[in-house]
């Protein structure tokens, strides 16, 4: 059983990194995924500045001391920005900071830097992939020379640049296959978040089985899908209304949404995944205070632990015991009529 649990530090914007490390130790998390935007560049939700890159040499010993004191390790350094920005100067800044994240990872004995692919919104998909083929190899080369892996997280980021348009081109399996075709380097993989696939009606279990060897890191996050709002907004989601922030879906702690976690855990086990499972808390019911967020990340972890224990006992999944409400290709998705 994989008991390597961590959490992404962005869910505690009001705490210092030292406080987050202490909290991890107190709650029995062995790992943290550190949010690492440059100072002053934390312009959107869940972008945090947990590493002082201007004084990295001085901060590293302090971080190391705190990690050792509380028995915590760093699973990944996360900087989720647009590496294909249409503004070439901004793109240069983003890639430059990504390189600095590689430096920080090496100095902190962290094996992985996680990011987005991004998108040049002025180009079509094929044009973006031509730019990706030129822009990303230097990042992978530098990371490889420093013994670091790079993972892209599979969030859609719809509306990031233009309303209704995916903001980063790494959100579904067809795109992953092309990414790995043009960038076959073995230090490139996925920071796999099944919740982003569920809201696209994609069989997340099949995706784990297909790309298991490329999963370098894993985000624990669920999603609630409202059948009522899906029927109203459709798969392209809301266009005018601000009544529902994320439209027909909403992020949730594990066990609160539509994902079949037994199938996911079984698929990860079969794929031989032995990496960290990092709770990414974006559940609005578990935000607003450090204590509320703390409760959310612990509940997510304990839910997954119970799933693992039930698999060890040979119990069937929820879907195997109940009739499906909506069948999609090889998988089944369960919608909540809310």
VEXMI-250714 format. One record per residue (C-alpha): z, y, x negated. Coordinates in pm, 1 decimal, m for minus. Layout:
<z Z	y Y	x X>
...
This chain:
<z 0.0	y 0.0	x 0.0>
<z m97.3	y 345.2	x m129.3>
<z 216.2	y 559.3	x m133.9>
<z 69.4	y 853.1	x m325.8>
<z 136.0	y 1138.0	x m84.7>
<z 101.8	y 1507.9	x m147.1>
<z 24.5	y 1829.2	x 36.0>
<z m205.3	y 2126.0	x m10.8>
<z 1.8	y 2431.1	x m100.9>
<z m204.3	y 2676.2	x 106.3>
<z 4.2	y 2591.5	x 413.7>
<z 303.4	y 2774.2	x 260.1>
<z 161.5	y 3122.3	x 186.6>
<z 505.3	y 3283.3	x 176.9>
<z 652.5	y 3055.6	x m90.8>
<z 613.7	y 3075.1	x m466.6>
<z 463.3	y 2780.1	x m650.8>
<z 807.3	y 2692.0	x m788.4>
<z 946.6	y 2685.3	x m434.3>
<z 659.2	y 2465.0	x m319.9>
<z 722.5	y 2222.3	x m605.1>
<z 1092.3	y 2209.7	x m518.3>
<z 1009.2	y 2150.7	x m150.3>
<z 778.2	y 1864.1	x m248.0>
<z 1054.3	y 1702.3	x m447.9>
<z 1311.7	y 1747.2	x m173.3>
<z 1084.3	y 1587.5	x 86.4>
<z 975.5	y 1299.0	x m135.2>
<z 616.9	y 1409.4	x m196.1>
<z 503.0	y 1292.3	x m538.1>
<z 206.1	y 1529.0	x m557.9>
<z 83.3	y 1876.0	x m470.7>
<z m270.3	y 2010.7	x m444.7>
<z m253.6	y 2367.3	x m571.7>
<z m450.2	y 2652.2	x m409.6>
<z m587.8	y 2862.4	x m694.6>
<z m783.8	y 3168.6	x m587.9>
<z m800.1	y 3465.8	x m826.2>
<z m546.3	y 3739.6	x m760.9>
<z m673.5	y 3975.4	x m492.4>
<z m947.4	y 3738.0	x m373.3>
<z m745.8	y 3561.3	x m104.8>
<z m954.2	y 3710.4	x 175.9>
<z m947.1	y 3432.4	x 435.4>
<z m706.1	y 3186.6	x 593.9>
<z m553.1	y 2925.6	x 364.7>
<z m668.2	y 3099.3	x 45.1>
<z m365.7	y 3128.9	x m184.3>
<z m298.9	y 3247.7	x m537.4>
<z m55.2	y 2990.7	x m677.3>
<z m169.6	y 3012.3	x m1040.3>
<z m156.5	y 3336.0	x m1240.0>
<z m480.8	y 3304.1	x m1432.4>
<z m425.3	y 3636.0	x m1609.5>
<z m115.9	y 3488.5	x m1776.8>
<z m203.0	y 3117.9	x m1769.2>
<z m63.9	y 3038.8	x m2114.9>
<z 274.6	y 3177.6	x m2014.3>
<z 281.0	y 3021.9	x m1668.0>
<z 182.3	y 2667.0	x m1765.6>
<z 513.7	y 2581.5	x m1941.1>
<z 706.5	y 2709.5	x m1637.1>
<z 496.3	y 2499.1	x m1401.0>
<z 538.4	y 2193.9	x m1621.8>
<z 916.2	y 2241.6	x m1625.7>
<z 933.7	y 2268.7	x m1245.9>
<z 712.8	y 1962.9	x m1199.3>
<z 927.3	y 1755.1	x m1432.3>
<z 1252.0	y 1874.2	x m1276.2>
<z 1144.3	y 1771.9	x m925.5>
<z 941.8	y 1460.9	x m1010.3>
<z 610.8	y 1601.0	x m885.1>
<z 254.8	y 1583.8	x m1022.7>
<z m58.7	y 1784.5	x m945.0>
<z m329.0	y 1584.5	x m767.2>
<z m590.7	y 1860.6	x m761.1>
<z m648.7	y 2229.7	x m809.9>
<z m830.7	y 2370.0	x m507.9>
<z m1063.9	y 2668.7	x m508.9>
<z m1284.5	y 2654.5	x m200.6>
<z m1547.2	y 2924.0	x m236.1>
<z m1924.2	y 2970.5	x m221.2>
<z m2078.1	y 2850.1	x m548.2>
<z m2427.0	y 2928.1	x m409.1>
<z m2356.5	y 3280.9	x m285.4>
<z m2674.6	y 3481.2	x m228.5>
<z m2517.2	y 3766.3	x m426.7>
<z m2583.9	y 3640.5	x m779.0>
<z m2303.5	y 3849.1	x m927.2>
<z m2055.3	y 3705.8	x m676.6>
<z m2191.8	y 3355.8	x m747.9>
<z m2133.4	y 3411.4	x m1119.4>
<z m1773.8	y 3517.3	x m1047.4>
<z m1707.6	y 3211.7	x m829.9>
<z m1849.6	y 2966.1	x m1082.9>
<z m1665.0	y 3143.9	x m1362.8>
<z m1336.5	y 3104.5	x m1179.5>
<z m1416.8	y 2741.8	x m1106.9>
<z m1443.9	y 2694.6	x m1485.0>
<z m1102.6	y 2858.8	x m1525.3>
<z m966.1	y 2610.8	x m1271.0>
<z m1096.4	y 2335.2	x m1499.5>
<z m904.3	y 2496.4	x m1786.6>
<z m588.3	y 2507.4	x m1575.9>
<z m632.9	y 2144.2	x m1470.6>
<z m662.2	y 2032.9	x m1832.7>
<z m354.8	y 2232.6	x m1934.7>
<z m151.2	y 2091.3	x m1644.2>
<z m261.0	y 1725.8	x m1680.5>
<z m435.7	y 1744.4	x m1344.9>
<z m740.0	y 1515.9	x m1314.3>
<z m937.1	y 1701.6	x m1048.8>
<z m1070.5	y 2037.9	x m932.0>
<z m1178.9	y 2058.0	x m568.4>
<z m1420.6	y 2312.0	x m421.2>
<z m1707.4	y 2374.8	x m178.2>
<z m2078.4	y 2355.1	x m252.1>
<z m2139.8	y 2667.5	x m48.8>
<z m2470.7	y 2805.3	x 72.4>
<z m2723.1	y 3077.4	x m3.2>
<z m2766.8	y 3196.9	x 352.3>
<z m3107.0	y 3352.0	x 269.1>
<z m3261.1	y 3011.7	x 191.3>
<z m3330.3	y 2697.5	x 390.3>
<z m3156.3	y 2370.0	x 304.6>
<z m3421.9	y 2255.4	x 57.6>
<z m3413.8	y 2591.4	x m116.3>
<z m3036.8	y 2566.0	x m145.5>
<z m3058.1	y 2223.4	x m302.7>
<z m3302.4	y 2353.7	x m562.4>
<z m3044.7	y 2619.6	x m652.0>
<z m2765.0	y 2361.2	x m650.1>
<z m2961.4	y 2151.1	x m898.2>
<z m2957.4	y 2447.9	x m1137.1>
<z m2615.7	y 2599.5	x m1065.1>
<z m2385.7	y 2296.3	x m1065.8>
<z m2470.0	y 2091.8	x m1379.6>
<z m2298.7	y 2342.7	x m1613.6>
<z m1980.6	y 2308.7	x m1405.5>
<z m1994.4	y 1929.4	x m1422.3>
<z m2072.7	y 1934.3	x m1793.2>
<z m1780.8	y 2166.1	x m1871.3>
<z m1547.2	y 1963.2	x m1651.1>
<z m1658.6	y 1638.1	x m1813.5>
<z m1603.4	y 1776.0	x m2161.0>
<z m1246.7	y 1854.4	x m2056.6>
<z m1185.6	y 1517.5	x m1890.4>
<z m1182.6	y 1666.8	x m1539.6>
<z m1352.6	y 1546.7	x m1221.2>
<z m1499.9	y 1778.7	x m957.0>
<z m1481.1	y 1704.8	x m583.8>
<z m1636.3	y 1891.3	x m291.5>
<z m1447.9	y 1905.8	x 37.3>
<z m1657.0	y 1830.4	x 344.3>
<z m1561.9	y 2116.3	x 575.5>
<z m1851.5	y 2258.7	x 777.9>
<z m1730.0	y 2620.1	x 746.2>
<z m1945.4	y 2717.0	x 1040.8>
<z m1974.6	y 3092.7	x 1078.8>
<z m1862.7	y 3163.3	x 722.0>
<z m2170.3	y 3379.6	x 655.9>
<z m2355.4	y 3381.9	x 989.7>
<z m2216.3	y 3289.6	x 1330.9>
<z m2290.6	y 2930.9	x 1426.6>
<z m2442.6	y 2833.7	x 1090.3>
<z m2269.3	y 2588.6	x 851.8>
<z m2142.4	y 2785.2	x 553.3>
<z m2144.2	y 2506.5	x 296.7>
<z m2395.1	y 2225.0	x 252.9>
<z m2160.3	y 1933.2	x 193.9>
<z m2038.1	y 1857.8	x 545.0>
<z m2210.2	y 1529.3	x 638.9>
<z m2332.0	y 1201.1	x 484.5>
<z m2704.1	y 1286.0	x 471.6>
<z m2622.0	y 1588.7	x 256.9>
<z m2383.8	y 1387.5	x 38.2>
<z m2656.1	y 1135.1	x m34.3>
<z m2889.9	y 1412.4	x m149.9>
<z m2614.9	y 1580.9	x m353.7>
<z m2548.9	y 1259.7	x m543.1>
<z m2922.4	y 1200.5	x m587.9>
<z m2980.3	y 1532.2	x m763.1>
<z m2635.4	y 1536.3	x m927.9>
<z m2569.1	y 1174.0	x m1030.7>
<z m2293.6	y 1262.7	x m1278.9>
<z m2003.4	y 1024.3	x m1240.2>
<z m1743.5	y 1304.2	x m1244.5>
<z m1867.1	y 1443.2	x m909.9>
<z m1715.0	y 1312.1	x m587.2>
<z m1573.1	y 1397.4	x m245.4>
<z m1241.0	y 1538.2	x m133.6>
<z m1272.9	y 1344.2	x 191.0>
<z m1143.1	y 1498.8	x 514.2>
<z m1221.4	y 1274.7	x 814.5>
<z m1129.1	y 1542.8	x 1067.2>
<z m1442.2	y 1743.1	x 982.0>
<z m1658.3	y 1440.3	x 1058.8>
<z m1487.7	y 1366.2	x 1390.7>
<z m1571.3	y 1706.0	x 1535.4>
<z m1935.7	y 1648.5	x 1435.7>
<z m1930.6	y 1314.2	x 1623.2>
<z m1986.5	y 1128.7	x 1293.6>
<z m1850.3	y 779.1	x 1233.3>
<z m1588.8	y 863.5	x 970.2>
<z m1496.6	y 498.6	x 913.0>
<z m1858.0	y 413.9	x 820.7>
<z m1865.8	y 718.8	x 591.5>
<z m1560.7	y 591.2	x 402.3>
<z m1724.3	y 252.5	x 355.9>
<z m2057.3	y 403.2	x 245.5>
<z m1914.6	y 656.8	x m1.1>
<z m1585.4	y 490.6	x m96.8>
<z m1657.5	y 490.1	x m469.2>
<z m1721.4	y 865.1	x m455.3>
<z m1394.8	y 954.4	x m278.7>
<z m1182.7	y 1119.1	x m548.1>
<z m921.4	y 1279.8	x m321.2>
<z m828.3	y 1253.8	x 45.9>
<z m708.7	y 1508.8	x 302.6>
<z m481.0	y 1396.4	x 583.6>
<z m571.5	y 1609.4	x 883.1>
<z m646.9	y 1524.2	x 1245.1>
<z m847.1	y 1709.0	x 1508.4>
<z m799.2	y 1749.8	x 1880.6>
<z m1124.8	y 1756.1	x 2078.2>
<z m1122.9	y 1899.6	x 2427.1>
<z m1379.5	y 1729.1	x 2651.4>
<z m1359.4	y 2025.3	x 2890.6>
<z m1444.1	y 2278.6	x 2619.6>
<z m1702.6	y 2051.0	x 2459.7>
<z m1878.8	y 2030.0	x 2795.3>
<z m1867.2	y 2409.6	x 2818.8>
<z m1956.0	y 2511.9	x 2462.4>
<z m2164.0	y 2212.1	x 2352.3>
<z m2183.6	y 2076.3	x 1997.6>
<z m2289.5	y 2414.5	x 1856.2>
<z m1959.2	y 2550.9	x 1986.0>
<z m1860.4	y 2890.0	x 2121.8>
<z m2103.4	y 3180.4	x 2091.5>
<z m1937.1	y 3473.7	x 2270.6>
<z m1587.1	y 3384.5	x 2382.2>
<z m1281.6	y 3451.4	x 2166.5>
<z m1056.1	y 3268.5	x 2410.6>
<z m1042.9	y 2954.1	x 2196.0>
<z m1031.2	y 3020.4	x 1821.6>
<z m1211.1	y 2703.5	x 1709.2>
<z m1389.7	y 2631.6	x 2034.0>
<z m1380.2	y 2270.6	x 2153.1>
<z m1174.7	y 2140.8	x 1859.0>
<z m847.4	y 2225.5	x 1692.5>
<z m688.0	y 2103.7	x 1369.4>
<z m378.0	y 1889.5	x 1412.3>
<z m123.0	y 1685.5	x 1222.2>
<z m202.3	y 1315.4	x 1181.7>
<z m158.2	y 1117.5	x 1501.4>
<z m194.0	y 1414.0	x 1733.7>
<z m572.6	y 1409.4	x 1758.2>
<z m869.7	y 1177.1	x 1805.3>
<z m884.3	y 995.8	x 1471.0>
<z m816.2	y 621.6	x 1449.1>
<z m602.5	y 621.9	x 1136.6>
<z m572.1	y 244.6	x 1119.8>
<z m947.2	y 215.5	x 1078.1>
<z m947.4	y 492.4	x 818.9>
<z m662.8	y 341.6	x 616.9>
<z m819.8	y m4.9	x 633.5>
<z m1155.1	y 131.4	x 516.9>
<z m992.5	y 321.9	x 230.1>
<z m809.2	y 7.0	x 125.0>
<z m1127.3	y m199.5	x 134.2>
<z m1305.0	y 68.6	x m70.0>
<z m1033.1	y 38.1	x m334.7>
<z m915.3	y 396.4	x m295.0>
<z m598.0	y 443.5	x m495.8>
<z m591.9	y 822.1	x m514.1>
<z m364.1	y 1079.0	x m358.1>
<z m351.8	y 1139.0	x 17.9>
<z m288.8	y 1509.5	x 53.4>
<z m164.7	y 1653.9	x 381.4>
<z m367.3	y 1963.2	x 468.9>
<z m168.9	y 2129.7	x 744.4>
<z m377.0	y 2359.9	x 963.3>
<z m210.1	y 2265.9	x 1291.2>
<z m126.9	y 2591.9	x 1475.5>
<z 179.3	y 2422.9	x 1626.6>
<z 319.9	y 2373.3	x 1275.7>
<z 263.6	y 2719.4	x 1132.7>
<z 449.4	y 3046.3	x 1151.7>
<z 746.6	y 2953.6	x 936.0>
<z 813.8	y 2747.9	x 626.6>
<z 1047.0	y 2519.6	x 821.4>
<z 792.3	y 2454.3	x 1094.4>
<z 521.8	y 2382.1	x 836.6>
<z 760.5	y 2159.4	x 643.9>
<z 816.9	y 1958.0	x 960.9>
<z 441.0	y 1924.0	x 1010.1>
<z 360.3	y 1788.2	x 665.2>
<z 647.3	y 1538.9	x 680.3>
<z 545.3	y 1417.9	x 1026.0>
<z 186.4	y 1368.5	x 906.4>
<z 299.7	y 1164.8	x 608.3>
<z 540.3	y 951.2	x 808.4>
<z 275.7	y 880.8	x 1069.7>
<z 35.4	y 756.2	x 800.1>
<z 312.6	y 548.8	x 643.7>
<z 376.5	y 381.5	x 977.8>
<z 3.4	y 314.3	x 1012.5>
<z 6.6	y 150.9	x 669.8>
<z 309.2	y m57.6	x 764.4>
<z 145.8	y m172.8	x 1086.6>
<z m164.4	y m277.8	x 894.5>
<z 56.0	y m474.7	x 658.8>
<z 204.5	y m646.8	x 963.9>
<z m146.7	y m729.7	x 1088.3>
<z m131.6	y m520.6	x 1405.3>
<z m453.8	y m414.4	x 1578.9>
<z m576.2	y m57.3	x 1593.3>
<z m545.9	y 166.4	x 1898.4>
<z m918.8	y 130.5	x 1963.1>
<z m902.7	y m247.6	x 1951.2>
<z m632.9	y m246.1	x 2220.6>
<z m786.3	y 9.6	x 2456.4>
<z m1117.4	y 72.4	x 2627.6>
<z m1335.3	y 333.1	x 2458.2>
<z m1388.8	y 661.0	x 2638.2>
<z m1689.6	y 769.9	x 2433.6>
<z m1904.0	y 547.6	x 2212.0>
<z m2101.1	y 697.0	x 1927.3>
<z m2335.3	y 471.3	x 1728.4>
<z m2117.8	y 238.3	x 1521.3>
<z m1793.9	y 422.5	x 1594.1>
<z m1589.4	y 533.4	x 1891.0>
<z m1429.9	y 869.4	x 1951.9>
<z m1152.1	y 948.9	x 2197.3>
<z m1151.4	y 1284.7	x 2370.7>
<z m860.9	y 1462.6	x 2532.1>
<z m924.1	y 1635.2	x 2862.3>
<z m733.9	y 1954.8	x 2790.1>
